[in-house]
Amino acid sequence: MAVFAAAGAPLRARAVCGAMDLEIAPSNVNNVRLKLKWLAGRGILIETEQGLFTRPRP
């Protein structure tokens, strides 16, 4: 969540991997994408466009 707090715009899974100092490999990007989709399904994040995630506005 700190990655999204520091970002001023929606992020893609690849950008989240880079911000978390993960190797930008297909397996890491896919795992992060699945976790972001899970968080969006729970209402913790929102998916503004396909593949773009951000925090909901209060």
Biopython code that builds the backbone (N, CA, C, O; Angstrom):
import numpy as np
from Bio.PDB.StructureBuilder import StructureBuilder

atoms = [
    (1, "MET", "N", (0.820, -1.188, 0.000)),
    (1, "MET", "CA", (0.000, 0.000, 0.000)),
    (1, "MET", "C", (0.871, 1.260, 0.000)),
    (1, "MET", "O", (0.440, 2.314, -0.468)),
    (2, "ALA", "N", (2.081, 1.151, 0.520)),
    (2, "ALA", "CA", (2.974, 2.309, 0.528)),
    (2, "ALA", "C", (3.338, 2.722, -0.891)),
    (2, "ALA", "O", (3.552, 3.904, -1.161)),
    (3, "VAL", "N", (3.408, 1.757, -1.793)),
    (3, "VAL", "CA", (3.716, 2.062, -3.195)),
    (3, "VAL", "C", (2.618, 2.948, -3.779)),
    (3, "VAL", "O", (2.906, 3.903, -4.502)),
    (4, "PHE", "N", (1.370, 2.634, -3.468)),
    (4, "PHE", "CA", (0.253, 3.409, -4.002)),
    (4, "PHE", "C", (0.121, 4.757, -3.301)),
    (4, "PHE", "O", (-0.349, 5.724, -3.902)),
    (5, "ALA", "N", (0.529, 4.830, -2.043)),
    (5, "ALA", "CA", (0.487, 6.102, -1.324)),
    (5, "ALA", "C", (1.478, 7.099, -1.919)),
    (5, "ALA", "O", (1.207, 8.299, -1.971)),
    (6, "ALA", "N", (2.625, 6.595, -2.366)),
    (6, "ALA", "CA", (3.652, 7.469, -2.929)),
    (6, "ALA", "C", (3.373, 7.821, -4.384)),
    (6, "ALA", "O", (3.864, 8.834, -4.882)),
    (7, "ALA", "N", (2.590, 6.992, -5.068)),
    (7, "ALA", "CA", (2.310, 7.234, -6.486)),
    (7, "ALA", "C", (1.200, 8.265, -6.638)),
    (7, "ALA", "O", (0.255, 8.302, -5.850)),
    (8, "GLY", "N", (1.325, 9.077, -7.637)),
    (8, "GLY", "CA", (0.309, 10.080, -7.894)),
    (8, "GLY", "C", (-0.672, 9.664, -8.978)),
    (8, "GLY", "O", (-1.589, 10.410, -9.321)),
    (9, "ALA", "N", (-0.471, 8.463, -9.515)),
    (9, "ALA", "CA", (-1.315, 7.990, -10.609)),
    (9, "ALA", "C", (-1.486, 6.476, -10.468)),
    (9, "ALA", "O", (-0.742, 5.834, -9.727)),
    (10, "PRO", "N", (-2.450, 5.913, -11.166)),
    (10, "PRO", "CA", (-2.614, 4.451, -11.138)),
    (10, "PRO", "C", (-1.358, 3.746, -11.645)),
    (10, "PRO", "O", (-0.633, 4.271, -12.490)),
    (11, "LEU", "N", (-1.116, 2.557, -11.117)),
    (11, "LEU", "CA", (0.083, 1.801, -11.465)),
    (11, "LEU", "C", (-0.267, 0.462, -12.100)),
    (11, "LEU", "O", (-1.317, -0.118, -11.825)),
    (12, "ARG", "N", (0.622, -0.012, -12.942)),
    (12, "ARG", "CA", (0.529, -1.351, -13.505)),
    (12, "ARG", "C", (1.373, -2.295, -12.648)),
    (12, "ARG", "O", (2.208, -1.852, -11.858)),
    (13, "ALA", "N", (1.148, -3.583, -12.812)),
    (13, "ALA", "CA", (1.857, -4.588, -12.020)),
    (13, "ALA", "C", (3.366, -4.480, -12.208)),
    (13, "ALA", "O", (4.118, -4.663, -11.251)),
    (14, "ARG", "N", (3.815, -4.189, -13.407)),
    (14, "ARG", "CA", (5.253, -4.055, -13.678)),
    (14, "ARG", "C", (5.851, -2.912, -12.861)),
    (14, "ARG", "O", (6.950, -3.044, -12.321)),
    (15, "ALA", "N", (5.140, -1.798, -12.768)),
    (15, "ALA", "CA", (5.628, -0.653, -11.992)),
    (15, "ALA", "C", (5.651, -0.979, -10.504)),
    (15, "ALA", "O", (6.551, -0.539, -9.789)),
    (16, "VAL", "N", (4.670, -1.746, -10.032)),
    (16, "VAL", "CA", (4.653, -2.145, -8.621)),
    (16, "VAL", "C", (5.845, -3.049, -8.326)),
    (16, "VAL", "O", (6.473, -2.919, -7.275)),
    (17, "CYS", "N", (6.163, -3.962, -9.237)),
    (17, "CYS", "CA", (7.345, -4.816, -9.065)),
    (17, "CYS", "C", (8.609, -3.969, -8.944)),
    (17, "CYS", "O", (9.446, -4.213, -8.075)),
    (18, "GLY", "N", (8.741, -2.985, -9.811)),
    (18, "GLY", "CA", (9.911, -2.113, -9.765)),
    (18, "GLY", "C", (9.995, -1.333, -8.470)),
    (18, "GLY", "O", (11.080, -1.174, -7.910)),
    (19, "ALA", "N", (8.865, -0.846, -7.987)),
    (19, "ALA", "CA", (8.849, -0.080, -6.742)),
    (19, "ALA", "C", (9.149, -0.950, -5.530)),
    (19, "ALA", "O", (9.651, -0.460, -4.518)),
    (20, "MET", "N", (8.842, -2.242, -5.631)),
    (20, "MET", "CA", (9.097, -3.161, -4.526)),
    (20, "MET", "C", (10.449, -3.847, -4.653)),
    (20, "MET", "O", (10.744, -4.774, -3.898)),
    (21, "ASP", "N", (11.267, -3.410, -5.588)),
    (21, "ASP", "CA", (12.603, -3.976, -5.844)),
    (21, "ASP", "C", (12.555, -5.461, -6.162)),
    (21, "ASP", "O", (13.460, -6.208, -5.791)),
    (22, "LEU", "N", (11.500, -5.892, -6.849)),
    (22, "LEU", "CA", (11.422, -7.262, -7.343)),
    (22, "LEU", "C", (11.988, -7.301, -8.756)),
    (22, "LEU", "O", (11.894, -6.326, -9.502)),
    (23, "GLU", "N", (12.573, -8.427, -9.112)),
    (23, "GLU", "CA", (13.048, -8.608, -10.477)),
    (23, "GLU", "C", (11.841, -8.556, -11.413)),
    (23, "GLU", "O", (10.813, -9.179, -11.146)),
    (24, "ILE", "N", (11.971, -7.819, -12.499)),
    (24, "ILE", "CA", (10.851, -7.701, -13.436)),
    (24, "ILE", "C", (10.914, -8.899, -14.378)),
    (24, "ILE", "O", (11.363, -8.803, -15.520)),
    (25, "ALA", "N", (10.452, -10.015, -13.863)),
    (25, "ALA", "CA", (10.356, -11.266, -14.613)),
    (25, "ALA", "C", (8.880, -11.581, -14.791)),
    (25, "ALA", "O", (8.059, -11.176, -13.968)),
    (26, "PRO", "N", (8.532, -12.295, -15.848)),
    (26, "PRO", "CA", (7.114, -12.603, -16.076)),
    (26, "PRO", "C", (6.419, -13.256, -14.883)),
    (26, "PRO", "O", (5.261, -12.947, -14.601)),
    (27, "SER", "N", (7.100, -14.140, -14.191)),
    (27, "SER", "CA", (6.464, -14.802, -13.041)),
    (27, "SER", "C", (6.176, -13.813, -11.918)),
    (27, "SER", "O", (5.116, -13.886, -11.295)),
    (28, "ASN", "N", (7.088, -12.899, -11.649)),
    (28, "ASN", "CA", (6.861, -11.891, -10.606)),
    (28, "ASN", "C", (5.741, -10.933, -10.994)),
    (28, "ASN", "O", (4.893, -10.600, -10.165)),
    (29, "VAL", "N", (5.734, -10.489, -12.246)),
    (29, "VAL", "CA", (4.706, -9.562, -12.701)),
    (29, "VAL", "C", (3.336, -10.232, -12.627)),
    (29, "VAL", "O", (2.369, -9.605, -12.195)),
    (30, "ASN", "N", (3.237, -11.489, -13.041)),
    (30, "ASN", "CA", (1.959, -12.201, -12.980)),
    (30, "ASN", "C", (1.492, -12.393, -11.543)),
    (30, "ASN", "O", (0.304, -12.240, -11.258)),
    (31, "ASN", "N", (2.408, -12.726, -10.631)),
    (31, "ASN", "CA", (2.037, -12.892, -9.227)),
    (31, "ASN", "C", (1.542, -11.577, -8.626)),
    (31, "ASN", "O", (0.551, -11.562, -7.896)),
    (32, "VAL", "N", (2.218, -10.489, -8.926)),
    (32, "VAL", "CA", (1.799, -9.184, -8.416)),
    (32, "VAL", "C", (0.444, -8.804, -9.019)),
    (32, "VAL", "O", (-0.418, -8.270, -8.321)),
    (33, "ARG", "N", (0.255, -9.079, -10.316)),
    (33, "ARG", "CA", (-1.021, -8.772, -10.963)),
    (33, "ARG", "C", (-2.166, -9.530, -10.305)),
    (33, "ARG", "O", (-3.238, -8.966, -10.083)),
    (34, "LEU", "N", (-1.947, -10.802, -9.994)),
    (34, "LEU", "CA", (-2.978, -11.594, -9.315)),
    (34, "LEU", "C", (-3.298, -11.027, -7.940)),
    (34, "LEU", "O", (-4.463, -10.983, -7.545)),
    (35, "LYS", "N", (-2.289, -10.598, -7.213)),
    (35, "LYS", "CA", (-2.514, -10.015, -5.887)),
    (35, "LYS", "C", (-3.246, -8.677, -5.988)),
    (35, "LYS", "O", (-4.105, -8.372, -5.161)),
    (36, "LEU", "N", (-2.904, -7.881, -7.005)),
    (36, "LEU", "CA", (-3.596, -6.605, -7.201)),
    (36, "LEU", "C", (-5.060, -6.839, -7.561)),
    (36, "LEU", "O", (-5.938, -6.130, -7.071)),
    (37, "LYS", "N", (-5.327, -7.822, -8.408)),
    (37, "LYS", "CA", (-6.716, -8.163, -8.755)),
    (37, "LYS", "C", (-7.476, -8.634, -7.517)),
    (37, "LYS", "O", (-8.643, -8.288, -7.335)),
    (38, "TRP", "N", (-6.815, -9.427, -6.661)),
    (38, "TRP", "CA", (-7.440, -9.901, -5.425)),
    (38, "TRP", "C", (-7.787, -8.722, -4.523)),
    (38, "TRP", "O", (-8.884, -8.667, -3.966)),
    (39, "LEU", "N", (-6.861, -7.783, -4.377)),
    (39, "LEU", "CA", (-7.110, -6.591, -3.561)),
    (39, "LEU", "C", (-8.228, -5.738, -4.156)),
    (39, "LEU", "O", (-9.022, -5.159, -3.415)),
    (40, "ALA", "N", (-8.297, -5.654, -5.468)),
    (40, "ALA", "CA", (-9.367, -4.900, -6.117)),
    (40, "ALA", "C", (-10.712, -5.587, -5.893)),
    (40, "ALA", "O", (-11.728, -4.912, -5.724)),
    (41, "GLY", "N", (-10.730, -6.890, -5.891)),
    (41, "GLY", "CA", (-11.962, -7.616, -5.634)),
    (41, "GLY", "C", (-12.473, -7.426, -4.224)),
    (41, "GLY", "O", (-13.675, -7.539, -3.983)),
    (42, "ARG", "N", (-11.589, -7.140, -3.292)),
    (42, "ARG", "CA", (-11.959, -6.922, -1.891)),
    (42, "ARG", "C", (-12.259, -5.463, -1.587)),
    (42, "ARG", "O", (-12.668, -5.138, -0.472)),
    (43, "GLY", "N", (-12.061, -4.575, -2.562)),
    (43, "GLY", "CA", (-12.345, -3.160, -2.361)),
    (43, "GLY", "C", (-11.196, -2.379, -1.749)),
    (43, "GLY", "O", (-11.358, -1.205, -1.417)),
    (44, "ILE", "N", (-10.046, -3.006, -1.595)),
    (44, "ILE", "CA", (-8.886, -2.314, -1.021)),
    (44, "ILE", "C", (-8.231, -1.426, -2.080)),
    (44, "ILE", "O", (-7.756, -0.333, -1.773)),
    (45, "LEU", "N", (-8.208, -1.898, -3.320)),
    (45, "LEU", "CA", (-7.748, -1.126, -4.469)),
    (45, "LEU", "C", (-8.892, -1.066, -5.469)),
    (45, "LEU", "O", (-9.870, -1.806, -5.355)),
    (46, "ILE", "N", (-8.762, -0.186, -6.441)),
    (46, "ILE", "CA", (-9.707, -0.184, -7.551)),
    (46, "ILE", "C", (-8.923, -0.283, -8.855)),
    (46, "ILE", "O", (-7.787, 0.182, -8.951)),
    (47, "GLU", "N", (-9.544, -0.892, -9.845)),
    (47, "GLU", "CA", (-8.937, -1.016, -11.169)),
    (47, "GLU", "C", (-9.615, 0.018, -12.062)),
    (47, "GLU", "O", (-10.742, -0.185, -12.515)),
    (48, "THR", "N", (-8.913, 1.143, -12.316)),
    (48, "THR", "CA", (-9.505, 2.237, -13.075)),
    (48, "THR", "C", (-9.694, 1.870, -14.541)),
    (48, "THR", "O", (-10.723, 2.194, -15.135)),
    (49, "GLU", "N", (-8.729, 1.211, -15.116)),
    (49, "GLU", "CA", (-8.771, 0.657, -16.462)),
    (49, "GLU", "C", (-8.181, -0.728, -16.356)),
    (49, "GLU", "O", (-7.625, -1.092, -15.320)),
    (50, "GLN", "N", (-8.296, -1.502, -17.414)),
    (50, "GLN", "CA", (-7.746, -2.848, -17.347)),
    (50, "GLN", "C", (-6.239, -2.777, -17.120)),
    (50, "GLN", "O", (-5.497, -2.240, -17.942)),
    (51, "GLY", "N", (-5.799, -3.332, -15.980)),
    (51, "GLY", "CA", (-4.379, -3.373, -15.654)),
    (51, "GLY", "C", (-3.855, -2.189, -14.876)),
    (51, "GLY", "O", (-2.685, -2.193, -14.494)),
    (52, "LEU", "N", (-4.663, -1.173, -14.623)),
    (52, "LEU", "CA", (-4.241, 0.004, -13.859)),
    (52, "LEU", "C", (-4.931, -0.002, -12.507)),
    (52, "LEU", "O", (-6.159, -0.038, -12.425)),
    (53, "PHE", "N", (-4.135, 0.033, -11.448)),
    (53, "PHE", "CA", (-4.665, -0.068, -10.090)),
    (53, "PHE", "C", (-4.290, 1.161, -9.283)),
    (53, "PHE", "O", (-3.215, 1.734, -9.457)),
    (54, "THR", "N", (-5.202, 1.559, -8.390)),
    (54, "THR", "CA", (-4.962, 2.684, -7.501)),
    (54, "THR", "C", (-5.785, 2.508, -6.235)),
    (54, "THR", "O", (-6.645, 1.630, -6.161)),
    (55, "ARG", "N", (-5.518, 3.344, -5.242)),
    (55, "ARG", "CA", (-6.318, 3.316, -4.014)),
    (55, "ARG", "C", (-7.626, 4.034, -4.257)),
    (55, "ARG", "O", (-7.668, 5.003, -5.014)),
    (56, "PRO", "N", (-8.701, 3.571, -3.624)),
    (56, "PRO", "CA", (-9.977, 4.298, -3.763)),
    (56, "PRO", "C", (-9.909, 5.629, -3.047)),
    (56, "PRO", "O", (-9.185, 5.778, -2.063)),
    (57, "ARG", "N", (-10.647, 6.576, -3.531)),
    (57, "ARG", "CA", (-10.705, 7.885, -2.865)),
    (57, "ARG", "C", (-11.584, 7.783, -1.636)),
    (57, "ARG", "O", (-12.585, 7.066, -1.643)),
    (58, "PRO", "N", (-11.217, 8.497, -0.576)),
    (58, "PRO", "CA", (-12.025, 8.435, 0.651)),
    (58, "PRO", "C", (-13.378, 9.075, 0.517)),
    (58, "PRO", "O", (-14.152, 9.090, 1.474)),
]
sb = StructureBuilder()
sb.init_structure("model")
sb.init_model(0)
sb.init_chain("A")
sb.init_seg("    ")
for serial, (resi, resn, name, xyz) in enumerate(atoms, 1):
    if name == "N":
        sb.init_residue(resn, " ", resi, " ")
    sb.init_atom(name, np.array(xyz, "f"), 0.0, 1.0, " ", f" {name:<3s}", serial, name[0])
structure = sb.get_structure()
